[in-house]
């Protein structure tokens, strides 16, 4: 399955973001070199990790693993409601293990295909893939780049993080799924169509790399470099065998966007170290205020730069901060990189995603899912 993107207006915007990020990084380096180095030391790991996970997702997708899962779901689900429940589980699992950006980049077209092959409207699965990927990114450190940026102060292993966050993460995922189902319940009306069987999946390199990613993310407190090595090696093997093309790999990675966001994140992390304002504000907000302030900030400047700014100095409520940074982006397209990847891959699958429609669902899902997650953090004393 090949997806193309990055051309035209989208490509120009990517280059603009990359340019802004590089210029901001240069300015920060020239004015506050020590703070810039500290910010870069906090921020580099998440971007390396997501690069490795996207590469692993590319190999798994090209081996037909995601398409095979989609076909089996379409074949097994007796109705649209069961299909949506199954999709929720798959999205949550892929997001937890392989990062939300990998989830939206590779599952969005699979679920569009799944719905159409059954004669269904793809709206529930289309919007669910985006909103549930953001909502499901609280399970493991590698599930979202923001987790790794904030956790730079905590040094938690994946297992410890899971122990403290599984209940809030599950609550956020379930609440978001319910809201999507209510908004898009008409999509569950089925007109049975003959299923078109996808190409037979290859159980080889893709399965191996996904398995290694699971182990590395769960076991290691700093899995970025090992995961990147695994992903790079797997893609290198495919390129050497002429089973993929460098241009396709670059499109999947979205290099200009990653470069631009890294530059903006480091520059805002530098600002957060030079200026005590954000840290002072967070210290007076409490866990609830921290979560909702983080959600609004993520929409204003994107959650990756927001994470760098708000965690430049150790926050008093780091897990509540993550709830806002991870769930808040469901409010609007500016909130996370996942939105941009979702729009690109959905359009490449001939779908017509609506930013306004997704935001309307998010406007209801975000406060409810955040309330559920923060409440459970308060109950467990883990805010």
C-alpha positions as MATLAB code, in Angstrom:
seq = 'XXXXXXXXXXXXXXXXXXXXXXXXXXXXXXXXXXXXXXXXXXXXXXXXXXXXXXXXXXXXXXXXXXXXXXXXXXXXXXXXXXXXXXXXXXXXXXXXXXXXXXXXXXXXXXXXXXXXXXXXXXXXXXXXXXXXXXXXXXXXXXXXXXXXXXXXXXXXXXXXXXXXXXXXXXXXXXXXXXXXXXXXXXXXXXXXXXXXXXXXXXXXXXXXXXXXXXXXXXXXXXXXXXXXXXXXXXXXXXXXXXXXXXXXXXXXXXXXXXXXXXXXXXXXXXXXXXXXXXXXXXXXXXXXXXXXXXXXXXXXXXXXXXXXXXXXXXXXXXXXXXXXXXXXXXXXXXXXXXXXXXXXXXXXXXXXXXXXXXXXXXXXXXXXXXXXXXXXXXXXXXX';
ca = [
       0.000    0.000    0.000;
       1.636    3.261   -1.094;
       0.577    6.666    0.115;
       1.732    9.919   -1.322;
       1.747   13.324    0.251;
       3.817   16.355    0.928;
       3.303   17.983   -2.468;
       1.557   21.220   -3.399;
       0.352   23.497   -0.624;
       1.058   20.865    2.043;
       4.651   20.533    0.892;
       5.176   24.298    0.975;
       3.727   24.524    4.475;
       6.074   21.742    5.587;
       9.035   23.719    4.252;
       7.809   26.887    5.962;
       7.575   25.031    9.276;
      11.059   23.591    8.789;
      12.450   27.040    8.011;
      10.795   28.634   11.046;
      12.059   25.841   13.273;
      15.623   26.086   12.046;
      15.671   29.889   12.389;
      14.213   29.689   15.893;
      16.815   27.098   16.856;
      19.650   29.243   15.508;
      18.335   32.296   17.381;
      18.063   30.338   20.631;
      21.573   28.933   20.217;
      23.084   32.363   19.623;
      21.321   34.030   22.560;
      21.198   31.276   25.227;
      23.626   28.498   24.201;
      23.682   26.688   27.549;
      19.881   26.653   27.877;
      19.568   25.556   24.261;
      21.871   22.602   24.867;
      19.813   21.607   27.916;
      16.564   21.884   25.940;
      17.991   19.866   23.063;
      19.196   17.192   25.500;
      15.618   16.897   26.797;
      13.944   16.954   23.370;
      16.113   14.907   20.996;
      15.106   11.485   22.320;
      11.385   11.717   21.493;
      12.046   12.774   17.912;
      14.528    9.943   17.401;
      12.026    7.491   18.881;
       9.146    8.582   16.653;
      11.442    8.319   13.633;
      12.238    4.722   14.536;
       8.594    3.887   15.203;
       7.450    5.385   11.900;
      10.091    3.337   10.088;
       8.929    0.184   11.856;
       5.324    1.054   11.028;
       6.301    1.508    7.369;
       7.799   -2.000    7.243;
       4.796   -3.531    9.007;
       2.428   -1.717    6.648;
       4.328   -2.758    3.518;
       4.246   -6.359    4.749;
       0.466   -6.059    4.766;
       0.038   -6.514    8.515;
      -2.250   -3.519    9.084;
      -4.353   -4.265    6.008;
      -4.718   -7.884    7.109;
      -5.971   -6.755   10.516;
      -8.480   -4.429    8.848;
      -9.759   -7.194    6.574;
     -10.178   -9.632    9.425;
     -12.085   -7.014   11.417;
     -14.383   -6.283    8.464;
     -14.939  -10.003    7.950;
     -15.510  -10.885   11.595;
     -17.640   -7.980   12.789;
     -21.360   -8.843   12.574;
     -22.338   -5.170   12.610;
     -20.945   -1.653   12.615;
     -21.016   -1.335   16.395;
     -18.822   -4.395   16.904;
     -16.527   -3.167   14.123;
     -16.092    0.177   15.886;
     -15.361   -1.541   19.198;
     -12.734   -3.698   17.508;
     -11.226   -0.649   15.830;
     -11.010    1.086   19.201;
      -9.009   -1.818   20.617;
      -6.689   -1.924   17.594;
      -6.124    1.851   17.610;
      -5.435    1.828   21.334;
      -2.979   -1.062   21.045;
      -1.083    0.322   18.036;
      -0.924    3.786   19.606;
       0.340    2.433   22.916;
       3.074    0.327   21.357;
       3.993    2.110   18.115;
       3.156    5.771   18.868;
       0.066    7.768   17.885;
       1.748    9.151   14.758;
       2.339    5.628   13.486;
      -1.279    4.802   14.321;
      -2.817    7.636   12.308;
      -0.324    7.317    9.449;
      -0.976    3.629    8.807;
      -4.362    2.769   10.316;
      -6.364    5.655    8.835;
      -6.362    4.312    5.250;
      -6.823    0.762    6.525;
     -10.007    1.712    8.366;
     -11.304    3.709    5.420;
     -10.859    0.541    3.340;
     -12.436   -1.579    6.065;
     -15.602    0.531    6.228;
     -15.990    0.808    2.467;
     -15.500   -2.908    1.959;
     -18.554   -3.475    4.152;
     -20.624   -0.793    2.436;
     -20.469    1.507    5.469;
     -19.886    5.228    5.878;
     -16.281    5.528    7.077;
     -16.922    8.567    9.321;
     -16.838    6.734   12.679;
     -13.584    4.936   11.866;
     -12.062    7.953   10.095;
     -12.583   10.414   12.949;
     -12.159    7.714   15.543;
      -8.672    6.927   14.278;
      -7.493   10.485   14.943;
      -9.277   11.162   18.221;
      -8.652    7.711   19.698;
      -4.973    7.827   18.748;
      -4.539   11.056   20.707;
      -6.627    9.691   23.578;
      -4.742    6.382   23.647;
      -1.310    7.993   23.857;
      -1.148    7.948   27.662;
      -0.400    4.240   28.102;
       3.384    4.088   27.571;
       6.216    6.645   27.375;
       6.738    5.976   23.670;
       3.045    6.371   22.849;
       3.504   10.126   22.455;
       6.562   12.350   22.069;
       5.188   14.638   24.771;
       5.439   11.793   27.300;
       9.157   11.472   26.722;
       9.779   15.215   26.837;
       7.998   15.612   30.185;
       9.359   12.354   31.617;
      12.910   13.607   31.117;
      12.636   14.802   34.710;
      11.239   11.552   36.113;
      13.296    8.763   34.488;
      10.453    6.237   34.684;
      10.663    2.883   32.930;
       7.883    1.927   30.565;
       6.543   -0.608   33.051;
       6.413    1.894   35.925;
       4.725    4.482   33.731;
       2.141    1.920   32.624;
       1.406    0.991   36.234;
       0.636    4.617   37.102;
      -1.175    5.589   33.901;
      -3.099    2.577   32.614;
      -6.351    3.492   34.402;
      -6.420    7.191   33.335;
      -5.380    6.180   29.822;
      -8.083    3.542   29.552;
     -10.697    5.958   30.869;
      -9.677    8.604   28.318;
      -9.846    6.054   25.497;
     -13.262    4.714   26.513;
     -14.816    8.163   27.012;
     -13.502    9.368   23.649;
     -14.815    6.236   21.932;
     -18.269    6.772   23.422;
     -18.361   10.397   22.254;
     -17.266    9.457   18.719;
     -19.884    6.676   18.631;
     -22.641    9.067   19.688;
     -21.678   11.655   17.070;
     -21.219    9.135   14.260;
     -23.812    6.493   15.145;
     -25.313    6.718   11.642;
     -22.080    5.180   10.334;
     -22.990    1.899   11.999;
     -25.799    1.194    9.542;
     -24.519   -1.578    7.333;
     -25.186   -2.468    3.720;
     -23.416   -5.773    3.239;
     -20.945   -5.752    0.386;
     -18.633   -8.454   -0.850;
     -15.311   -8.147    0.903;
     -12.274   -7.689   -1.290;
      -9.474   -9.712    0.215;
      -6.170   -7.797    0.488;
      -2.839   -9.239   -0.545;
      -1.614  -11.999    1.734;
       0.454  -10.514    4.570;
       4.132  -11.369    4.931;
       5.061  -12.635    8.380;
       8.720  -11.765    8.486;
      10.609   -8.516    8.965;
       7.532   -6.489    9.939;
       6.451   -8.883   12.682;
      10.020   -9.100   13.992;
      10.510   -5.348   14.196;
       7.115   -4.752   15.824;
       7.937   -7.403   18.426;
      11.316   -5.830   19.129;
       9.723   -2.392   19.437;
       7.262   -3.691   22.019;
      10.040   -5.177   24.135;
      12.315   -2.140   23.871;
       9.615    0.429   24.657;
       8.288   -1.489   27.666;
      11.608   -2.580   29.160;
      13.958    0.360   28.543;
      13.684    3.772   30.174;
      15.449    5.300   27.132;
      14.438    3.224   24.094;
      14.891    5.936   21.440;
      18.235    4.921   19.937;
      17.623    1.131   20.042;
      14.196    1.559   18.387;
      15.660    3.905   15.771;
      18.413    1.377   15.021;
      15.837   -1.403   14.593;
      13.665    0.749   12.333;
      16.600    2.032   10.321;
      18.018   -1.446    9.852;
      14.656   -2.843    8.741;
      14.107   -0.074    6.182;
      17.726   -0.378    5.072;
      17.140   -4.059    4.303;
      14.029   -3.197    2.277;
      15.905   -0.515    0.352;
      18.809   -2.869   -0.341;
      16.346   -5.434   -1.695;
      14.712   -2.684   -3.800;
      11.371   -3.267   -2.075;
      11.010    0.411   -1.212;
      12.228    3.820   -2.370;
      14.049    6.555   -0.438;
      11.470    9.114   -1.561;
       8.614    7.054   -0.114;
      10.511    6.640    3.161;
      11.088   10.401    3.360;
       7.382   11.056    2.714;
       6.359    8.671    5.483;
       8.731   10.318    7.944;
       7.660   13.863    7.040;
      11.227   15.087    7.591;
      10.533   18.850    7.188;
       7.747   18.684    9.779;
       9.923   16.778   12.271;
      12.804   19.207   11.751;
      10.534   22.236   12.147;
       8.823   20.947   15.286;
      12.167   19.999   16.829;
      13.511   23.502   16.233;
      10.398   25.166   17.701;
      10.359   22.752   20.660;
      14.007   23.401   21.541;
      13.617   27.170   21.192;
      10.564   27.174   23.492;
      12.404   24.871   25.900;
      15.181   27.447   25.926;
      12.628   30.164   26.684;
      11.203   28.098   29.532;
      14.653   27.824   31.093;
      15.438   31.508   30.706;
      12.000   32.660   31.936;
      10.390   31.334   35.100;
       6.888   32.481   34.141;
       5.477   29.124   32.892;
       6.882   27.170   35.840;
       5.569   29.726   38.353;
       2.127   29.651   36.763;
       1.924   25.858   36.822;
       2.964   25.776   40.475;
      -0.208   27.707   41.364;
      -2.661   25.780   39.199;
      -2.895   22.365   40.867;
      -3.447   19.123   38.946;
      -6.763   20.124   37.332;
      -5.572   23.576   36.335;
      -2.312   22.133   35.000;
      -4.162   19.701   32.741;
      -6.534   22.265   31.269;
      -3.850   24.933   30.842;
      -1.676   22.385   29.030;
      -4.586   21.494   26.746;
      -5.092   25.116   25.720;
      -1.366   25.693   25.264;
      -1.099   22.628   23.015;
      -3.715   24.103   20.691;
      -1.939   27.475   20.581;
       1.621   26.264   19.882;
       1.286   22.468   19.237;
       1.738   19.937   22.013;
       5.405   19.153   21.313;
       6.679   22.744   21.737;
       4.173   23.152   24.584;
       5.650   20.122   26.363;
       9.138   21.540   25.975;
       8.079   24.959   27.291;
       5.987   23.743   30.226;
       8.445   21.064   31.370;
      11.631   23.100   30.921;
      11.654   23.154   34.718;
      10.342   20.112   36.592;
       6.521   20.498   36.821;
       4.737   19.807   40.093;
       2.053   17.695   38.414;
       3.794   15.985   35.472;
       1.156   13.317   34.803;
      -1.688   15.845   34.868;
       0.400   17.931   32.487;
       0.562   14.952   30.135;
      -3.204   14.489   30.276;
      -3.644   18.025   28.950;
      -0.864   17.785   26.388;
      -2.120   14.466   24.985;
      -5.890   14.952   25.080;
      -6.037   18.696   24.416;
      -4.905   18.340   20.771;
      -8.236   16.705   19.941;
      -9.676   20.227   20.047;
      -8.089   21.512   16.849;
      -5.689   20.752   13.999;
      -2.889   22.858   15.498;
      -2.704   20.591   18.535;
      -0.493   17.748   17.337;
       1.572   16.303   14.524;
      -0.949   13.452   14.372;
      -3.546   15.802   12.848;
      -1.267   16.640    9.919;
      -0.446   12.987    9.302;
      -4.141   12.079    9.548;
      -5.209   14.701    7.020;
      -2.491   13.644    4.576;
      -3.143    9.902    4.769;
      -6.943   10.254    4.777;
      -6.887   12.361    1.616;
      -4.495    9.915   -0.026;
      -7.109    7.204    0.630;
      -9.698    9.343   -1.237;
     -11.513   10.234    1.984;
     -12.699   13.763    2.746;
     -11.719   14.526    6.353;
     -13.287   17.634    7.859;
     -11.294   19.637   10.390;
     -14.499   21.317   11.604;
     -16.257   17.990   12.099;
     -13.346   16.455   13.990;
     -13.073   19.564   16.169;
     -16.781   19.449   17.020;
     -16.390   15.903   18.276;
     -13.213   16.873   20.100;
     -14.913   19.830   21.805;
     -17.139   17.334   23.621;
     -14.637   14.504   24.025;
     -11.724   16.546   25.407;
     -13.278   17.960   28.612;
     -15.003   14.660   29.401;
     -11.953   12.468   28.780;
      -9.672   14.865   30.662;
     -12.032   14.938   33.623;
     -12.075   11.136   33.737;
      -8.284   10.857   33.481;
      -7.462   13.560   36.050;
     -10.048   12.145   38.476;
      -8.365    8.748   38.363;
      -4.949   10.364   38.843;
      -6.337   12.077   41.934;
      -7.748    8.806   43.273;
      -4.401    7.035   42.895;
      -2.374   10.042   44.087;
      -0.266   10.015   40.907;
      -0.916   13.498   39.487;
];
